[in-house]
Amino acid sequence: MTSALADQLSRTMAALHGRGWCDGTGGNFSCVLTRDPLTLLMAPSGVDKGSVGPEDLIQVDGEGAVVAGEGRASAETLLHLEIVDRTGAGAVLHTHSQAATLLSDWCLGDDQTPGSLQLQGLEMLKGLEGVSSHRSRVTLPVLANDQDLARLSAAAGPLLAAAPQGLLIAGHGLYAWGSDLPQARRHLEILEWLLEQRWRRLLLESLGQLKPQSEGIRAVLLDIEGTTCPVPFVSQVLFPYARERLDGFLQTEGNAALASLIEAIDGAMAADDGAADERPRRAPSHDERVRFLQSLIDQDRKLPALKELQGLIWDEGYASGALQCRLFDDVAPALRAWRKDGLLLAVYSSGSVKAQQLLYGHSTDGDLRGLFSHWFDTSTGPKGEAASYRAIARELALAPAAILFVSDSKSELEAARSAGMATRFSLRPQNPAVDPGPFEAITSLAQIEF
């Protein structure tokens, strides 16, 4: 195989190997050879990428199978295919540099949830497609490594549209892409430079040789009800939908998730009745459980088992198309603009994380879940306590002052402000609370300026 593209890919790999970014047999590199049907031109797996000639390259189809050439395809071919499919990339380059590996591991949450790394304030950012100013801020998604490449690729997929032509895999390295091989190489070199600059700065800051950079606002933490969607959607659509279906859903056979929820519900009923743990108590009947849960919904009481149960019922409703959330008109454009500007986006709601993701996944503006990097519910802590917001800041790996929290609740804003966060009071039509008190009020996310 001696095509011009094969020769170009071979030379690119040799150059990247020479920079120490794919030592040993590390790294994998691909170019789109044809799109219909899709075939990739790649280096075979398990070889020194600095010595792969044009004739050594293999061709891989859209399923990851080798269709021409000698050698086997890397298991990570699936992630290359996902990136090409989601972004329209013409080339995908994956390196194992020291900086990318160190920083990706540093940015991942303790519970292995996806994280991110923000890069800003440097002239080299302008080498990335679509970035025109050193004042821009880009956010590299960070995913936990996973030997199940189908699962890893599926997790990466929703993050790719908003990614700045790059993605970090924790403890593993950097993926960069572009419309063709020269652009992909440029993006890789720019991102590698920025990553090395970042870890060197962190090292100098830790040694006291550099003053830590001022962060400014780097993340927006959003409430949902009364902030991004109308209050009546929850109280007049979601709650009644779940209430009416409790009876039938609790009788669903073969649903393993129900057993533990019913046990938790029975425990809550016993506690509600004031029964002592050691006193024998008959198991509630099905009708008693239903009436108990309906009363909790009517009182808007936050029982975790009920929230999980509601999430399961809403899941079916969203999947069938019976449920769809109408966000305020300004929400989707603001989220997309903030994400494009490199801001980290997160949700903090009293509804479960599952319910949050269902809502944003089935909005009238499409599936917006990929715009958010973190999801928080009351398992993090009560929304009216400052400790909850400090915990969120730690999870985001940011100082509280670098986070803006937007909510329609003064008690929540007071807690966030006590933790050190910036705040805005959401004043929307049909919101029960209309007095912002000491907080700056907004009627649209578009009014927020950074």
TORDO-529728 format. One line per 3 residues: number of its first residue (from 1); their letters; for each residue x, y, z of C-alpha. Coordinates in steps of 0.2 Angstrom, whole numbers. Layout:
NUM) A) X:Y:Z | ...
***
This chain:
1) MTS) 0:0:0 | 9:15:-6 | -4:28:-8
4) ALA) 0:47:-4 | -11:45:11 | -2:30:18
7) DQL) 14:38:15 | 8:54:25 | 1:43:39
10) SRT) 18:33:41 | 28:50:41 | 16:57:54
13) MAA) 17:42:66 | 36:42:65 | 36:61:69
16) LHG) 25:58:84 | 35:43:90 | 51:54:89
19) RGW) 43:66:101 | 40:53:114 | 22:53:113
22) CDG) 19:34:108 | 34:25:115 | 35:6:114
25) TGG) 20:-1:105 | 9:13:112 | -3:24:102
28) NFS) -15:21:88 | -18:31:72 | -31:31:58
31) CVL) -36:40:43 | -53:39:34 | -49:30:17
34) TRD) -67:29:11 | -84:34:19 | -96:23:9
37) PLT) -92:10:14 | -82:17:28 | -64:10:29
40) LLM) -50:17:40 | -31:16:36 | -22:11:52
43) APS) -6:5:59 | -8:-13:65 | -9:-16:84
46) GVD) 6:-21:94 | 20:-14:83 | 33:1:85
49) KGS) 23:15:77 | 40:24:73 | 44:10:61
52) VGP) 28:7:52 | 30:10:33 | 16:14:21
55) EDL) 16:-5:15 | 13:-10:34 | -3:-1:36
58) IQV) -20:-11:37 | -37:-7:31 | -52:-9:43
61) DGE) -70:-8:40 | -84:0:49 | -86:-14:61
64) GAV) -67:-14:65 | -63:-30:55 | -47:-30:45
67) VAG) -51:-30:26 | -33:-28:19 | -15:-29:25
70) EGR) -6:-40:37 | -9:-38:56 | -23:-36:68
73) ASA) -33:-20:72 | -31:-12:89 | -46:-15:101
76) ETL) -47:4:102 | -52:5:83 | -70:5:90
79) LHL) -67:22:98 | -59:29:82 | -75:23:73
82) EIV) -86:32:86 | -76:48:84 | -77:47:65
85) DRT) -96:44:66 | -100:57:78 | -89:71:72
88) GAG) -86:68:54 | -67:67:57 | -55:62:43
91) AVL) -41:57:55 | -40:51:73 | -23:51:82
94) HTH) -20:44:100 | -5:47:110 | 2:41:127
97) SQA) 12:57:132 | 17:60:150 | 7:76:151
100) ATL) -9:68:144 | -8:53:155 | -4:62:171
103) LSD) -17:76:169 | -31:64:163 | -29:53:179
106) WCL) -28:69:190 | -45:76:183 | -55:60:185
109) GDD) -67:60:199 | -64:49:214 | -79:38:209
112) QTP) -73:37:191 | -87:48:185 | -82:58:169
115) GSL) -72:73:173 | -65:87:162 | -49:98:160
118) QLQ) -51:117:156 | -38:126:146 | -38:144:144
121) GLE) -28:160:143 | -14:154:131 | -11:160:113
124) MLK) -8:142:107 | -27:139:110 | -29:148:93
127) GLE) -22:133:84 | -38:124:88 | -52:125:75
130) GVS) -65:138:79 | -54:147:93 | -50:165:88
133) SHR) -44:172:105 | -32:167:119 | -46:173:131
136) SRV) -56:157:125 | -58:143:136 | -59:125:130
139) TLP) -64:110:140 | -57:93:137 | -69:78:142
142) VLA) -60:65:153 | -67:47:154 | -61:33:165
145) NDQ) -52:19:155 | -61:4:151 | -55:-12:143
148) DLA) -73:-15:136 | -70:-3:121 | -88:-5:116
151) RLS) -94:2:132 | -80:15:132 | -85:21:115
154) AAA) -103:22:120 | -98:33:135 | -88:44:124
157) GPL) -101:47:111 | -112:60:119 | -97:71:124
160) LAA) -89:72:107 | -100:85:99 | -94:98:112
163) APQ) -76:92:114 | -62:104:107 | -56:91:94
166) GLL) -49:81:109 | -53:68:122 | -43:62:137
169) IAG) -44:44:144 | -39:43:162 | -21:36:164
172) HGL) -20:32:146 | -18:47:135 | -26:59:122
175) YAW) -37:57:107 | -37:71:94 | -45:72:78
178) GSD) -48:84:63 | -56:85:46 | -40:78:38
181) LPQ) -23:71:44 | -14:88:44 | -28:96:54
184) ARR) -29:81:66 | -10:82:68 | -11:101:72
187) HLE) -24:98:85 | -14:85:93 | 1:95:94
190) ILE) -8:110:101 | -17:100:114 | -1:91:119
193) WLL) 8:108:121 | -7:115:131 | -7:99:142
196) EQR) 12:100:145 | 10:118:149 | -4:114:162
199) WRR) 6:101:172 | 22:111:172 | 12:126:179
202) LLL) 4:115:192 | 21:109:197 | 28:126:199
205) ESL) 12:132:208 | 14:117:221 | 32:122:223
208) GQL) 28:140:227 | 37:146:211 | 21:153:203
211) KPQ) 6:162:209 | -10:151:206 | -20:158:191
214) SEG) -36:167:195 | -50:156:189 | -65:167:186
217) IRA) -81:158:183 | -77:141:176 | -93:131:179
220) VLL) -111:134:179 | -122:123:192 | -140:123:187
223) DIE) -156:119:197 | -170:112:186 | -187:116:191
226) GTT) -191:135:190 | -173:138:183 | -172:128:166
229) CPV) -190:121:165 | -207:128:171 | -212:123:188
232) PFV) -229:115:182 | -220:102:172 | -214:93:187
235) SQV) -230:97:198 | -243:95:185 | -235:83:172
238) LFP) -222:72:180 | -229:69:197 | -247:65:191
241) YAR) -240:54:178 | -230:43:191 | -245:44:203
244) ERL) -257:37:191 | -246:22:187 | -239:17:204
247) DGF) -253:4:206 | -249:-5:190 | -230:-3:190
250) LQT) -228:-10:208 | -236:-26:201 | -224:-28:187
253) EGN) -217:-45:187 | -198:-49:184 | -192:-31:188
256) AAL) -177:-35:199 | -175:-16:204 | -193:-16:212
259) ASL) -188:-29:226 | -176:-17:235 | -187:-2:232
262) IEA) -202:-11:240 | -191:-16:255 | -186:2:257
265) IDG) -204:8:255 | -210:-4:268 | -196:2:280
268) AMA) -202:20:277 | -220:15:281 | -214:7:297
271) ADD) -204:23:302 | -219:34:298 | -230:23:309
274) GAA) -218:25:323 | -215:6:324 | -200:0:334
277) DER) -188:-10:325 | -190:-25:337 | -209:-25:336
280) PRR) -216:-38:324 | -226:-29:310 | -235:-37:296
283) APS) -230:-32:278 | -240:-19:271 | -252:-24:257
286) HDE) -250:-18:239 | -265:-5:241 | -257:2:257
289) RVR) -240:4:248 | -249:13:234 | -259:25:245
292) FLQ) -243:29:256 | -233:33:240 | -247:44:233
295) SLI) -248:53:249 | -229:57:248 | -231:63:231
298) DQD) -246:74:236 | -235:81:250 | -220:83:239
301) RKL) -210:73:252 | -192:67:246 | -191:49:250
304) PAL) -176:42:240 | -185:25:236 | -200:35:229
307) KEL) -188:46:218 | -180:30:211 | -197:23:208
310) QGL) -203:38:199 | -188:38:189 | -192:20:183
313) IWD) -210:25:178 | -204:41:170 | -191:31:160
316) EGY) -205:21:152 | -215:37:149 | -200:46:140
319) ASG) -196:30:130 | -214:29:124 | -215:47:119
322) ALQ) -228:51:131 | -217:63:141 | -206:77:134
325) CRL) -199:92:143 | -201:109:137 | -187:119:143
328) FDD) -187:138:143 | -183:145:126 | -167:153:132
331) VAP) -160:137:140 | -153:127:125 | -145:141:116
334) ALR) -136:147:133 | -130:129:137 | -123:127:120
337) AWR) -115:144:120 | -107:141:137 | -101:124:133
340) KDG) -93:131:117 | -84:144:127 | -77:130:138
343) LLL) -88:132:154 | -91:116:164 | -110:113:165
346) AVY) -117:103:180 | -135:100:187 | -140:100:205
349) SSG) -158:95:208 | -169:87:222 | -174:74:208
352) SVK) -163:59:206 | -149:59:193 | -159:47:183
355) AQQ) -174:59:182 | -162:73:178 | -154:64:163
358) LLY) -171:58:157 | -178:76:157 | -163:83:148
361) GHS) -162:68:136 | -180:70:130 | -182:89:129
364) TDG) -191:99:115 | -173:105:111 | -167:87:108
367) DLR) -155:77:119 | -144:89:129 | -136:77:141
370) GLF) -119:78:132 | -118:96:137 | -116:92:155
373) SHW) -101:84:163 | -108:81:181 | -125:77:189
376) FDT) -129:80:207 | -144:75:218 | -148:75:236
379) STG) -137:60:239 | -123:73:238 | -132:82:253
382) PKG) -147:93:256 | -148:108:244 | -150:120:259
385) EAA) -133:116:267 | -117:124:262 | -108:108:265
388) SYR) -117:101:249 | -110:115:238 | -92:113:245
391) AIA) -94:94:241 | -99:98:223 | -84:110:221
394) REL) -73:96:226 | -81:85:214 | -79:98:200
397) ALA) -60:100:206 | -64:119:207 | -63:133:220
400) PAA) -81:137:225 | -78:155:219 | -76:148:201
403) ILF) -94:141:201 | -110:150:197 | -126:142:205
406) VSD) -143:147:197 | -159:143:207 | -176:149:211
409) SKS) -174:146:229 | -166:159:241 | -162:145:254
412) ELE) -152:136:241 | -143:152:235 | -139:156:253
415) AAR) -131:139:256 | -121:141:240 | -116:158:244
418) SAG) -110:153:261 | -99:140:252 | -91:153:242
421) MAT) -101:151:225 | -107:165:214 | -126:165:213
424) RFS) -141:171:202 | -159:170:207 | -170:163:193
427) LRP) -186:173:192 | -197:164:179 | -216:164:175
430) QNP) -226:153:187 | -212:152:200 | -219:152:217
433) AVD) -205:163:224 | -203:180:217 | -193:190:230
436) PGP) -174:188:226 | -169:196:242 | -151:200:242
439) FEA) -147:190:226 | -146:196:208 | -162:191:198
442) ITS) -162:185:180 | -177:181:170 | -167:172:156
445) LAQ) -150:163:156 | -145:174:142 | -144:189:154
448) IEF) -129:180:163 | -112:188:158 | -95:181:163
***
